Amino acid sequence: MQLMTNTRQLLLALLATAFLSACDQGGRDPHPQQLQSKRLAIFKQFTKALEPMGLVARDRRDYVKVEFAEQARALKTLATQPWVYFSAEGNYRPTRAKPEVWRQPADFKLAQDRFLAAVSQLAQAADSADLPTIRSSVDEVQKSCKNCHDQFRSETVLRD
């Protein structure tokens, strides 16, 4: 009797696992080329580069010129990379990218250009050791991120 109960519990657990895995992508990109995953990975690297600079700009971390300049250069290198993954082939769900990315390509390109200009300004300021200029430059990068997110990124994942 105990063996039959254990077997039944095991079978139910296996069926539940199979059912749940069929219902949920588990956060994985369902598209074969994984364009969303590629752009998301780059955006996560943006955050890793920008967060420490934000701490410096808010006086929560000491300004160390070499480290700050390295982070700014890393962000500048990354800044041009994710946009190619917003191609027509990258327009699939689930995603946080709003349809406006594809409906308003000129506006989306303008947001990219503003971000690239702000990042370039930050990279120049990083070597200056002029903390007011650095703070202003970090603020401009963060504002460009927020403006783009407000216009082109959904707060929740958009599903079919």
KAJO-V496504 format. One record per backbone hydrogen bond with DSSP energy under -1.0 kcal/mol. NH is the residue of the N-H (numbers start at 1). CO is the residue of the C=O. Records with the same first field share a line. If there is no record, write none. Layout:
NH: CO + CO
//
This chain:
5: 1
6: 2
7: 3
8: 4
9: 5
10: 6
11: 7
12: 8
13: 9
14: 10
15: 11
16: 12
17: 13
18: 14
19: 15
20: 16
21: 17
22: 18
23: 19
24: 20
28: 25
38: 34
39: 35
40: 36
41: 37
42: 38
43: 39
44: 40
45: 41
46: 42
47: 43
48: 44
49: 45
50: 46
51: 47
54: 50
55: 51
56: 52
57: 53
58: 54
59: 56
60: 55
68: 64
69: 65
70: 66
71: 67
72: 68
73: 69
74: 70
75: 71
76: 72
77: 73
78: 74
79: 75
81: 78
85: 82
86: 83
90: 87
91: 88
92: 90
95: 158
98: 152
101: 98
102: 99
103: 99
104: 100
108: 104
109: 105
110: 106
111: 107
112: 108
113: 109
114: 110
115: 111
116: 112
117: 113
118: 114
119: 115
120: 116
121: 117
122: 118
123: 119
124: 120
125: 121
126: 122
128: 125
131: 129
134: 130
135: 131
136: 132
137: 133
138: 134
139: 135
140: 136
141: 137
142: 138
143: 139
144: 140
145: 141
146: 142
147: 143
148: 144
149: 145
150: 146
151: 147
152: 148
153: 149
154: 96
158: 95
//
